[in-house]
């Protein structure tokens, strides 16, 4: 999906920025790519959101998706208040006020994986169920029962809309045909054109996580525990694999695959057709004033969404700001000037950043 230029002009307003080039040679069309990194969103501990203090909740931000018009992110937290999860709808481009950027909070689902379809509906993988909501997270349209699902993807092929669900513990990949009526999903049936009655088992898989469909209609799946990435043909009959440590999620930008690598805290970039490694992207942690190891050294680069030709967003699960301070968010009673520098939270770190990286043309 492509964002309008006006939407991108709002992406980085009032945000801390840093620049980082790819430390490897890419194809000629992408040689010397440079990215402008910012923090798009985080949990500001000194604020309240919809009447709830953010001091302890939510945490463990993982799932991430973007609306078709490029105006909103959807992100999931594994731990929220009352032992539940939480999914948020976030307006892109309001990085100076995270509470104001939060336009909707859905309590309950964990959102370990989230995707959207071409109509803007939101698909949330939460344990043994995939919930399908409208774009505002206000109406549950349908739900699909699964085993432990931590990867979801949608794709439209002709008139048919397909949903993929990836089940972590048993190595099963399932595909459903979705029935639409008046803008609502009303049913999901196993896809007869995929594998054996809509499902395949990857016998070598140990812990399937994120999933995404590439421009040629093939499904890529990350196996975090198994240190592999699988590429599954459209009919499910052919499964290819490559080795990669700690893969969590996958996004595509033309002929390139961007794969987050969890606790390794890098993003590996591959040529999508050959599955050849082009190199690794590292986050400029110091420039962003973020702790690279995160909370109790569990910080992870988890889920990613790409905006082809423009850049990507990525969740820094269990991430936090440096030195129990933060330069982000609104300045309030917790703000102070230390050594001539304004800290908006002078004695408390902020948590769970969502990072964004925008391609800078010609490195400018």
MARNUTI-697289 format. One record per residue (C-alpha): z, y, x; residue in one letter. Coordinates in steps of 0.2 Angstrom, whole numbers, plus 5000, padded with zeros to 4 digits. Each point is the difference from the previous one (the first is absolute). Example, Ala and Ser with C-alpha at 12.3 -4.5 7.8 and 13.67 -1.06 7.14 Angstrom:
<rs>
503949785062a/499750175006s/
</rs>
This chain:
<rs>
500050005000x/499650185006x/501150154998x/499350174995x/500150135014x/501250114990x/501249854998x/500049985019x/500350195003x/501749974992x/500449845010x/500850095015x/500750164993x/501850045006x/500149845010x/500549965018x/498449955010x/499549905015x/498449945008x/499649835007x/498349935005x/499549825000x/500449935017x/498449895000x/498250014997x/499349994983x/498349984993x/498950155004x/500250074982x/501950005003x/500250035018x/501550115005x/500850014983x/501550115000x/501350004986x/501150144994x/501749914995x/501250074988x/501549944989x/499350014982x/501649944992x/501849945004x/501749974992x/500950175002x/501849945000x/500750174995x/498950014984x/500149934983x/498549924991x/500049994981x/501950035000x/500349865013x/500750045018x/498949935014x/501549985012x/500049814999x/498449954989x/498649965000x/499649915016x/498849885008x/498450084995x/498649885001x/498649994987x/498750145000x/498550054990x/498950154996x/499350064983x/498150004999x/499950194999x/501050015017x/501450114992x/501549884999x/500849865010x/501049864993x/501349925011x/501349874997x/501849985007x/500849835001x/501850074998x/500550134987x/501550034990x/500849874989x/499249865011x/498350044994x/498450055008x/499150164997x/498250064999x/499550195001x/498550104996x/499850145013x/498950155000x/499050025016x/500150165010x/501850064995x/500849955017x/501250155000x/501049944984x/500149814998x/501050014984x/498650114992x/498749885007x/500849864990x/499250004983x/500649834993x/501349875005x/499949834993x/501649905002x/500049815001x/498549935009x/500149995019x/498250045004x/499849895015x/498250024997x/499150134990x/498150034996x/499050104987x/498449964992x/498550124997x/500750064983x/501650055008x/501149864994x/501549955011x/500349825005x/501749965007x/500549845009x/501949974997x/500649825004x/499349884987x/499050124990x/498650135001x/500350154989x/498550104994x/500450184995x/499050154995x/499750145012x/501750094996x/501149845001x/500550034983x/499249864990x/500149815005x/498349944995x/500149825006x/500849885012x/499449855010x/501249865005x/499949945018x/501149925013x/500750125013x/498650135002x/499950135013x/498250045001x/498850074986x/498350074999x/498750044987x/498150015001x/498750034987x/498449895002x/498750054987x/500950024983x/501449885005x/501750065007x/500949885011x/501849995005x/500649915016x/501849945002x/500649935017x/501549894999x/501150015016x/500949835001x/498749884994x/498450075008x/499150024983x/498750134997x/499650024981x/498750104991x/499950054982x/498750084989x/500850154991x/499650044982x/499950184996x/500150084982x/500150194997x/500550045018x/501449875000x/500249835008x/500349874986x/499749835009x/499849915016x/499149835002x/499749905016x/498350045008x/498949844999x/498950075014x/501450005013x/500749845008x/500749874989x/500250074982x/500450175008x/501149965015x/500049945017x/501349945012x/500050055019x/500949855008x/500350085016x/500850164992x/501950035003x/500350174992x/498650094991x/500350184997x/498750154998x/498349974993x/498450114998x/498249974996x/498750065013x/498450094996x/499049834999x/501249934987x/501049895011x/501949994999x/501050035016x/501849945000x/501450035012x/501249855006x/501550095007x/501049845005x/498449915005x/499350145011x/498349984992x/498850104990x/498949904988x/498350054993x/499549914983x/498350004993x/499650064983x/499949834993x/501649945009x/499149865009x/500050075018x/501550055009x/499950085017x/501550055011x/500550105015x/501750015010x/501050164998x/501950035003x/501050064984x/498550054989x/500750084984x/498650094991x/498150045001x/498950154996x/498150035002x/499050155006x/498249955000x/499749875014x/501850015006x/501649914995x/501750085002x/501449885001x/501850055001x/501149895011x/501850024993x/501450015013x/498750025014x/499850174992x/498150015004x/498450004990x/498749885007x/498250054997x/498649874998x/498249994998x/499949934982x/498549895002x/500349925017x/501950014998x/500050075018x/501550105006x/499650185004x/501750065004x/501750064994x/500650164992x/501850065004x/500950134990x/500650155010x/501849984996x/500750145010x/498850134994x/500549954982x/501850005005x/500249824993x/501049865007x/498749875006x/501249854998x/500650064983x/501749954991x/500949875011x/498449975009x/499149934985x/498750134998x/498349944995x/498250054996x/499849914984x/498750044987x/498450115003x/498750084989x/498450075008x/499050154993x/498349955008x/499350135012x/501650104998x/501549915007x/501449904993x/501849994993x/501349875006x/501849964996x/501350015013x/501249884992x/501950025006x/499450155010x/501150165003x/500050175008x/500750025018x/501850035005x/500850014983x/499050164996x/498550044991x/498750155000x/499249944984x/500350044981x/500850154992x/501350115009x/501649994991x/501950005004x/499749875013x/498850115010x/500550085016x/499250085016x/500449905015x/499450065017x/498850124992x/499349864989x/500149994981x/500649834994x/499949984981x/501249865001x/501150045016x/501249854999x/499149864990x/498449915003x/498649984987x/499249834997x/498549894995x/498650125006x/498249984993x/498950055014x/498250074998x/498650015013x/498550104998x/498449995011x/499750165009x/498250035002x/499449995018x/501950005005x/500250194995x/
</rs>
